[in-house]
Amino acid sequence: MFDTHISTLLSGSLFRKVMCNEPLTLIEFNFLTGVLINNNIPFDTAFAAGNRKNPASIQLTIHINPSATLVLVTSLEPGSSVFSPSP
């Protein structure tokens, strides 16, 4: 059942948006975490405030099982994230 929730979640439009490195709004990110909570999927988040060089960004770590995690980084505005290397 847990695997079904993960598969459904990963195929959603918000995850596709994150995977295409498109910025998320705070409302979209809150919705995403709400879905994780409602489906009892463990996760961690980290927030990096924006500055002149890098936009504000969020790192979301989803714990699939004890040895597998999925780390997604999204910016809240256009630009490269603090969490990812610069191009």
Secondary structure, 3 states (H helix, E strand, C coil): CHHHHHHHHHCCHHHHHHHCCCCCCHHHHHHHHHHHHHCCCCEEEEEECCCCCCCCEEEEEEEEECCEEEEEEEECCCCCCCCCCCC
